[in-house]
């Protein structure tokens, strides 16, 4: 009797499940310690509340639409913000003055980034394109190029170690590496099952992507056609943000609408700690903006603390060395609406938050 296509498909699924189980068993057998156990070997005072001097130092007002994304200059003096009023604003973080206003072709912008030199910014959104502007040495931004190929909105973009290469992530479930000067695609990264939400550079040739398919993937641009290098699973909802932990060799953190933040280690191929209270997808209200869990994440300069922006307008701070699933402290009601983005400055002195209440705030 001939084997049907459905029978072959079912057999393949069983084999995949069996192989995944073997991988999990192997990883567990190799796991000889935990982050909490390792942290106990280091004498660190527990963090039981925000430092007394930490407070909102600046409020950046000027947008007339929801803030959707932000980024810092390398020296920590300039913030660039994207809003659904259709503008990118460059701010002096010390004086709160606006250094530049860039009017976008599409008001529905969802991502923004600045290159390390501070000479270029890039943004994109529901126009499915990545627009790159020159902002150095002039009072007016100049459109350098537009990178167009994605079939879904642009969820994130990052300069890939230089202004000559751009990495974009889209709702079409792909990431693209571009040659900016030629406006051409270098490689396509296609393995996620649904919308990408964020990308983070790891090292010279590698990056991470997270998705609404509840996974995080590690990619190596030198072998793009061979697929992702690693896949990290464990979240029970959309993975909304990822951030590398400074001063580590391959550790990163993620946050999800499932109400958890997790610590992962590329070297051990898995999760090493979890924080927050897991909320299953069936328990969440899909029509409530306040029930969207954690929306964004950033790490302190030391890598000990992770800051998670919450949909109800607060910032939750976790001490990853404590082993406590509860936050070390919460900056409560810092915004009147959903927090869409949080980011610690590269010099580690300031936390910037952006919200649907049209404002950005600087905490130090």
C-alpha positions in Angstrom: 0.0 0.0 0.0 1.4 3.4 -1.0 2.3 5.9 1.7 0.1 9.0 1.3 1.5 12.5 1.5 -0.3 13.1 4.8 1.3 10.0 6.3 4.7 11.2 5.2 4.0 14.6 6.7 2.8 13.1 10.0 6.0 10.9 10.2 8.2 13.9 9.6 6.5 15.9 12.4 7.0 13.0 14.8 10.7 12.8 13.8 11.1 16.6 14.4 9.4 16.3 17.8 11.7 13.4 18.7 14.8 15.3 17.6 13.7 18.4 19.6 13.1 16.2 22.7 16.7 14.8 22.3 18.1 18.3 22.0 16.3 19.4 25.2 17.5 16.3 27.1 21.1 16.9 26.0 20.9 20.6 27.0 19.5 19.7 30.4 22.2 17.0 31.0 24.9 19.6 30.2 23.4 22.2 32.5 25.5 22.1 35.7 24.5 25.3 37.3 22.2 28.3 37.3 22.6 32.1 37.1 21.3 32.4 40.7 23.7 29.9 42.1 26.6 31.6 40.3 25.5 35.0 41.6 25.5 33.7 45.2 29.3 33.2 44.9 29.6 36.9 44.5 28.9 39.2 47.4 26.4 41.8 46.2 24.0 43.8 48.2 20.4 43.2 47.2 18.6 45.9 45.4 15.3 46.7 47.2 14.1 49.8 45.6 15.3 52.5 43.2 18.4 54.5 44.2 17.1 57.5 46.2 18.5 60.0 43.7 16.9 58.4 40.7 14.1 60.4 39.3 12.7 62.0 36.1 15.2 64.6 35.2 13.9 65.7 31.8 10.6 65.5 29.9 10.9 65.9 26.1 7.8 67.5 24.8 7.2 68.3 21.1 5.5 65.3 19.4 1.8 65.4 18.7 1.4 61.6 18.2 2.3 58.3 19.8 6.0 57.8 20.4 6.9 54.5 18.7 10.7 54.2 18.9 13.8 56.0 20.1 17.6 55.7 19.9 20.7 57.3 21.5 23.8 58.8 20.0 27.0 56.9 21.1 28.1 59.7 23.4 24.7 59.8 25.2 24.0 63.5 24.5 21.4 63.1 21.7 18.1 61.2 21.5 16.3 60.6 18.3 12.6 59.8 18.5 9.9 58.6 16.1 6.3 59.4 16.4 3.0 58.8 14.6 2.8 62.6 14.0 5.1 61.8 11.1 8.2 63.4 12.5 11.6 62.3 13.7 13.0 64.7 16.3 16.6 64.9 17.4 16.9 66.2 21.0 19.7 67.6 23.1 19.3 65.3 26.1 20.9 67.9 28.4 18.9 71.0 27.5 15.7 69.3 26.0 16.0 71.5 23.0 15.2 70.2 19.6 18.2 69.9 17.3 16.4 68.8 14.2 13.0 68.0 12.9 12.7 65.5 10.0 9.3 65.3 8.3 8.6 61.8 7.0 6.7 60.8 3.9 4.6 58.4 6.0 3.2 59.3 9.4 3.0 55.7 10.5 6.7 55.3 11.5 7.5 52.3 13.8 11.3 52.2 14.0 14.3 54.5 14.2 18.1 54.2 14.7 21.2 56.3 14.6 24.6 55.2 13.3 27.6 55.3 15.7 29.1 58.4 14.1 25.9 60.3 14.6 25.9 61.4 11.0 22.9 59.3 9.8 19.5 58.3 11.1 17.1 55.7 9.6 13.4 55.1 10.0 10.6 53.1 8.6 7.1 51.9 9.3 3.9 51.2 7.4 5.4 52.4 4.2 7.4 49.1 4.2 10.6 51.2 3.4 13.7 52.2 5.3 14.5 55.9 4.8 18.1 57.0 5.6 18.9 60.6 6.3 22.1 62.5 6.6 22.0 64.7 9.7 25.6 65.7 10.2 27.1 69.1 9.4 23.9 70.8 8.4 20.7 72.3 10.0 18.5 70.4 7.5 18.4 66.6 7.1 19.0 65.3 3.7 17.4 62.1 2.4 20.2 59.8 1.4 18.3 56.8 0.1 15.2 54.6 0.5 15.5 50.9 0.8 12.3 49.3 -0.6 11.6 45.6 -0.9 9.7 44.4 2.2 6.1 43.3 1.8 5.1 44.2 5.3 5.6 47.1 7.6 9.2 47.9 8.9 9.3 46.8 12.6 13.0 47.6 13.2 16.2 48.8 11.5 19.8 48.9 12.6 23.0 50.1 10.8 25.1 47.0 10.5 28.3 48.2 12.1 28.7 51.0 9.5 26.6 53.5 7.5 27.2 51.4 4.4 25.1 48.4 5.5 21.6 48.3 6.9 19.7 45.5 8.6 15.9 45.7 8.5 13.2 43.6 10.1 9.6 43.4 8.8 6.1 42.1 9.4 6.6 40.0 6.3 8.6 37.6 8.6 11.9 38.4 7.0 15.1 40.4 7.8 17.1 41.9 5.0 20.8 43.0 4.9 21.3 45.9 2.5 24.2 47.6 0.7 23.1 51.2 1.4 25.2 52.8 -1.4 23.9 50.5 -4.1 20.4 50.2 -2.6 20.6 46.4 -3.1 19.8 43.4 -0.9 22.9 41.5 0.2 21.0 38.6 1.9 17.6 37.6 3.0 16.9 35.9 6.4 13.7 34.0 6.3 12.7 31.5 8.9 10.4 33.1 11.4 6.7 32.2 11.0 5.2 35.6 11.7 6.0 39.3 12.2 9.5 40.3 13.4 9.5 42.8 16.2 13.1 43.7 16.9 16.7 42.9 15.9 19.9 43.3 17.9 23.5 43.1 16.8 25.6 40.5 18.6 29.1 40.8 17.1 30.7 41.6 13.8 28.8 39.0 11.7 25.9 38.0 13.9 22.6 39.3 15.1 19.4 38.3 17.0 15.8 38.6 15.8 12.6 38.2 17.8 9.1 37.7 16.6 5.4 37.3 17.3 5.9 33.6 16.7 7.3 33.5 20.3 10.8 32.7 19.3 14.2 34.4 19.2 16.7 33.4 16.5 20.5 33.9 16.1 21.8 34.5 12.6 25.3 34.6 11.0 25.4 36.7 7.9 28.3 34.6 6.6 25.9 31.7 6.2 22.5 33.3 5.6 21.4 30.7 3.1 21.8 27.9 5.7 19.2 29.4 8.0 19.5 30.5 11.6 22.3 29.3 13.9 20.2 28.9 17.0 16.5 29.2 18.0 15.5 30.1 21.5 12.0 29.1 22.7 10.2 29.5 26.0 8.0 32.6 25.8 4.2 32.1 25.7 3.4 35.2 23.8 4.8 37.7 21.3 8.5 38.5 22.0 8.4 42.3 21.8 12.0 43.2 22.7 15.6 41.9 23.0 18.7 43.5 24.4 22.3 42.3 24.7 23.7 42.4 28.3 26.8 44.5 28.4 30.1 43.1 29.8 29.0 39.5 29.0 30.1 37.1 26.3 26.9 36.2 24.6 24.2 36.8 27.2 21.0 38.7 26.3 17.6 39.4 27.7 14.1 39.4 26.1 10.6 40.6 27.1 7.2 39.4 26.0 3.5 40.1 26.2 3.4 36.9 28.4 4.5 39.1 31.3 8.0 37.7 31.6 11.6 38.9 31.0 14.1 36.1 30.4 17.9 35.8 30.4 19.5 33.7 27.7 23.1 32.6 27.0 24.2 31.9 23.4 27.0 29.7 24.7 24.7 27.4 26.6 22.1 27.5 23.9 19.2 28.3 26.2 17.5 30.2 29.0 19.3 30.7 32.3 16.8 32.8 34.2 13.2 34.0 34.1 11.5 37.0 35.8 7.9 38.1 36.2 4.7 36.2 36.4 3.8 34.2 33.3 0.4 35.0 31.8 -0.8 32.5 29.3 -2.2 33.7 26.0 -5.7 32.4 26.9 -5.7 34.6 30.0 -4.9 37.9 28.2 -7.4 40.3 26.7 -6.4 40.8 23.0 -8.4 44.0 22.8 -6.8 45.7 25.8 -3.7 47.9 25.3 -3.1 47.6 29.1 -2.9 43.8 28.9 -0.1 43.7 26.4 2.6 42.8 29.0 6.1 44.0 28.5 6.6 46.1 25.3 10.4 46.8 25.3 13.6 46.1 27.3 17.0 47.6 27.9 19.9 46.7 30.2 22.0 48.7 32.6 25.6 49.4 31.8 26.8 46.8 34.2 24.3 44.2 32.8 22.9 43.5 36.3 19.6 45.3 35.8 17.1 45.0 33.0 14.4 47.6 32.5 11.1 46.5 31.0 8.5 49.0 29.6 5.0 47.9 30.5 1.8 48.6 28.5 0.2 50.2 31.5 2.7 53.0 31.7 5.3 51.8 34.2 8.9 50.6 34.1 9.7 47.3 35.9 13.3 46.8 36.9 14.7 43.3 37.6 17.9 42.4 39.3 19.1 39.3 37.4 21.5 38.2 40.2 18.8 38.1 42.8 16.9 35.1 41.7 13.7 36.9 42.7 11.0 36.7 40.0 9.5 39.9 41.4 11.0 43.3 40.3 13.6 45.0 42.4 11.5 48.1 42.0 8.9 49.6 39.7 8.9 53.2 38.4 5.2 53.5 38.6 2.9 55.5 36.3 5.8 57.3 34.7 3.6 57.8 31.6 -0.1 58.3 31.2 -0.3 55.8 28.4 1.3 52.6 27.0 5.2 52.7 27.1 6.4 51.7 23.6 10.2 52.0 24.1 12.9 52.1 26.7 16.6 52.5 26.3 19.6 53.1 28.5 22.1 55.5 27.1 25.4 53.9 25.8 27.3 55.6 28.6 24.9 54.0 31.1 23.9 57.2 33.0 20.3 57.8 31.7 17.2 55.7 31.0 14.9 57.2 28.3 11.3 56.1 27.9 8.9 56.8 25.1 5.1 56.6 25.3 1.8 56.9 23.5 1.2 60.0 25.7 3.4 61.8 23.1 6.2 62.3 25.6 9.7 61.0 26.3 11.2 61.0 29.8 14.8 60.8 31.0 15.6 59.1 34.3 18.9 59.4 36.1 
